[in-house]
Amino acid sequence: MEQKNKNALIGGLLAIVFIMAVGYAAFATQLTINGTANINSRWDVHISDIQVADTGTTTASSESQGTKDSDLTAEFSAKLQSPGDYVTYNVTVVNEGTLDAELSGIVFSQTNNGTGTAEAGDTVENQGTSYEGDNAIVYSYSNIQQGDQLEAETGSVTFQVKVMYNNKVQGQPDAKELTSKLKMTLTYEQLSD
């Protein structure tokens, strides 16, 4: 029996030493996590250029201009004299940021464009997407649409905005109403993966 007690005592002591060793290891281990995370993405989608590309009258060519209000807003001004006169602008948008972008909105607003209210959906012959109503001055745009994408750092698109004296106008508006004031705002969003 004495041998049995010795074996039990030795087994118990070994168990205690084992538990102490595991406990010591558990409490003595120091967990160190070092790391650095850098986010270096940059958003830079903007209108880089607006140029008068084509005019239907000499008055329009000398007095027409497109100016950038902000990164994605532009204003167009043209003095038109008779039905059929027009000015076409080339507008270039670039993506110089590190994120892909998608066009989610194109909003045009016009003032001082003769009588009437612009209605979406009417079409000026052979001019593509346009908003006409019964205004003396109408506009259209082409080569851009919602959903178009611009690749990061290299993406670029040039599209056209045409401002035209409405061929369908019923009466001559006041001279002050023939200077078109058109504002365009583009909305781009980060392209989701």
C-alpha positions in Angstrom: 0.0 0.0 0.0 2.9 2.2 0.7 4.0 1.9 -2.9 0.5 2.9 -4.1 0.5 6.0 -1.9 4.0 6.9 -3.3 2.8 6.6 -6.9 -0.3 8.6 -6.1 1.7 11.3 -4.4 4.2 11.4 -7.3 1.4 11.5 -9.8 -0.3 14.3 -7.9 2.9 16.3 -7.7 3.6 15.9 -11.4 0.0 17.1 -12.1 0.5 20.2 -9.9 3.9 20.9 -11.6 2.2 20.5 -15.0 -0.7 22.8 -14.1 1.7 25.4 -12.8 3.8 25.2 -15.9 0.8 25.7 -18.2 -0.5 28.5 -15.9 2.8 30.3 -16.0 3.1 30.0 -19.7 -0.4 31.3 -20.1 0.2 34.3 -17.9 3.8 34.9 -19.0 3.1 35.0 -22.8 2.8 38.6 -24.0 0.9 39.1 -27.2 2.1 42.0 -29.3 0.5 43.0 -32.5 2.1 45.8 -34.5 0.7 47.0 -37.8 0.1 50.0 -40.0 -2.8 50.7 -42.3 -2.6 53.4 -44.9 -5.6 54.6 -47.0 -4.3 56.5 -50.0 -7.3 56.8 -52.2 -8.1 60.2 -53.7 -11.3 61.4 -55.4 -10.7 63.8 -58.3 -13.3 63.8 -61.0 -13.7 67.2 -62.7 -14.5 69.2 -65.8 -11.1 69.9 -67.3 -12.1 71.8 -70.5 -15.0 73.6 -72.2 -14.5 74.8 -75.7 -16.9 76.3 -78.4 -16.7 73.6 -81.1 -19.2 74.9 -83.7 -21.4 77.9 -84.3 -24.2 78.6 -86.6 -23.8 82.4 -86.5 -21.0 84.8 -86.2 -22.7 86.6 -83.3 -22.8 83.2 -81.4 -19.2 82.6 -82.0 -18.0 85.9 -80.7 -20.2 86.0 -77.6 -20.5 82.4 -76.6 -18.7 80.9 -73.7 -18.7 78.0 -71.4 -17.4 78.5 -67.9 -16.8 76.1 -65.0 -18.6 77.0 -61.8 -17.1 74.1 -59.8 -15.5 70.8 -60.4 -18.7 69.3 -62.0 -20.9 72.3 -62.8 -20.7 74.5 -65.9 -22.6 77.4 -67.4 -23.1 78.1 -71.0 -24.0 81.5 -72.5 -24.8 82.2 -76.1 -26.6 85.0 -77.9 -28.7 83.7 -80.7 -30.6 85.8 -83.3 -32.8 83.7 -85.4 -34.3 80.2 -85.7 -31.6 77.6 -86.5 -28.7 79.5 -84.9 -26.7 77.3 -82.5 -23.6 76.9 -80.6 -22.0 73.5 -79.8 -19.6 73.1 -76.9 -17.1 70.3 -76.3 -17.0 69.5 -72.6 -14.2 67.2 -71.2 -14.5 65.4 -67.9 -11.5 63.6 -66.5 -10.9 61.2 -63.5 -7.4 62.0 -62.0 -8.3 60.3 -58.7 -7.5 56.8 -57.6 -11.1 55.5 -57.6 -13.2 54.4 -60.5 -16.2 56.7 -61.0 -19.7 56.3 -62.5 -22.0 59.1 -63.8 -25.2 59.0 -61.7 -26.8 62.2 -62.7 -27.0 64.9 -65.4 -29.1 68.0 -64.5 -29.6 70.9 -66.8 -31.4 74.1 -65.7 -32.0 77.0 -68.0 -33.2 80.6 -67.5 -33.8 83.5 -69.8 -34.7 81.2 -72.7 -37.8 82.8 -74.1 -41.4 81.9 -73.1 -42.7 78.6 -71.8 -41.6 75.9 -69.5 -39.1 73.2 -70.6 -40.6 69.7 -70.8 -38.5 66.6 -70.7 -38.8 64.2 -73.6 -39.4 66.5 -76.6 -36.8 66.1 -79.2 -35.1 68.7 -81.5 -34.7 67.0 -84.9 -31.4 65.0 -85.2 -30.0 66.4 -81.9 -30.3 63.4 -79.6 -31.4 63.8 -76.1 -32.9 67.2 -75.5 -35.3 69.2 -73.5 -37.4 71.6 -75.5 -41.0 72.6 -74.4 -41.9 75.9 -76.1 -38.8 77.8 -75.2 -37.1 80.0 -77.8 -33.8 78.6 -76.8 -33.4 74.8 -76.5 -30.5 72.5 -75.7 -29.4 69.0 -76.3 -26.4 66.8 -75.3 -24.7 63.8 -76.8 -22.0 61.2 -76.2 -22.7 61.0 -72.4 -25.3 59.2 -70.4 -26.0 58.0 -66.8 -24.0 54.9 -66.0 -21.0 55.9 -68.1 -17.8 55.0 -66.2 -14.4 56.7 -65.9 -11.4 54.6 -64.9 -9.2 55.8 -62.1 -6.3 58.1 -63.0 -6.8 57.8 -66.8 -10.5 58.0 -67.4 -11.7 60.8 -69.7 -14.8 61.6 -71.8 -15.6 64.5 -74.1 -19.2 65.2 -74.9 -21.2 67.8 -76.7 -23.8 70.3 -75.4 -25.7 72.2 -78.1 -27.7 75.3 -77.5 -30.0 76.2 -80.4 -32.6 78.8 -81.3 -35.8 76.7 -81.5 -36.9 76.2 -85.1 -40.5 75.5 -83.8 -40.9 78.8 -81.9 -44.2 80.5 -82.7 -43.2 84.1 -82.1 -40.1 86.2 -81.8 -39.3 86.7 -78.0 -37.8 89.8 -76.6 -34.1 90.4 -77.5 -33.1 89.9 -73.9 -34.5 86.4 -74.0 -32.2 85.3 -76.8 -29.1 85.2 -74.6 -29.2 81.6 -73.4 -28.3 80.9 -69.8 -27.8 77.1 -69.4 -26.4 75.4 -66.3 -25.2 71.8 -66.3 -24.4 69.8 -63.1 -22.9 66.3 -63.3 -22.9 63.9 -60.4 -20.3 61.1 -60.2 -20.2 58.4 -57.6 -17.5 55.9 -56.6 -17.9 52.7 -58.7 -18.7 49.9 -56.4 -17.0 46.5 -56.9 
